[in-house]
Amino acid sequence: MSAKRHEFSSYYKVLYIFYPYLEILKRVLFEF
């Protein structure tokens, strides 16, 4: 269970890092 939780937290860390880039990408896509 703890291993699963660690995996989940690392997933959230990646999401937290990449979320701003996704927002920028969406903004750029909607600009065109």
N, C-alpha and C positions, 0 to 999 in steps of 0.2 A: 504493500500500500504506500509506504513512504517513497519507494522508488517511482511509483506512478505520480505521486504528488510532486516529486522533484522534476520529473519530466514535464509536468503541467506548468510548473513555475518557470522553467527554462523557456517553454513555449510562449508564456506571457511576456517574458523578458524580450524575446525576439519580436513579438508583436508590438511591444512598447517602443522598440528601437525603430521598426519599419513603418509604424503607423503614420508619422508625419510625411514620409515619402509617399505613402499611398494617398494621403490628402492632397499633396502637391500634384501627383499624377492625375487624380480625378479632376482637380481644378484646371490643369493643362488640357485634359481631354475635353472638358466642357467649354473651354475657351474656343476651340476649333469648331 
